[in-house]
Each structure stands twice: as structure tokens, then as C-alpha cells.
Amino acid sequence: MLVRILRNKGNYDYVKPQMLDRLIETEEIVSFYRTSGPVVLGVDPVRRTQTKAYAGDERRLAD
């Protein structure tokens, strides 16, 4: 399945979902299209991969 995107320079393209993740992270696109409609980056909610380590207390460790 390919996803339609709108690049920063104004041209449309189709990319694989794996490429879409990279384009979102590097802010190389303005929007992309879901089956429910267009998604505008910075306006609509987008799932992001968590790259930062958790900075809080570790609560899963047993004493």
C-alpha cells in the first residue's frame, strides 16, 4: 500500500509507510493522506516514535 504525501516544495508523491515515518521525523513533508482524509503535520495528531529515554523514576524494579 502506498501513501500519498505533499512535499514541502509543493509536489505530490506516493511512498511506502516505512518511508512516511522517516519523512515525518525529518519534516520533509507538509501533509499525507489517510483513508479518513488529509493529515496536516503540526495541526492534526500524528503518531510519533519515542526516541528519548524515560527520565522519571523506575517503578518496575523490585527492592
Secondary structure, 3 states (H helix, E strand, C coil): CCEEEEECCCCEEEECHHHHHHHHHCCCEEEEEECCEEEECCCCCCCCCCCCCCCCCCCCCCC
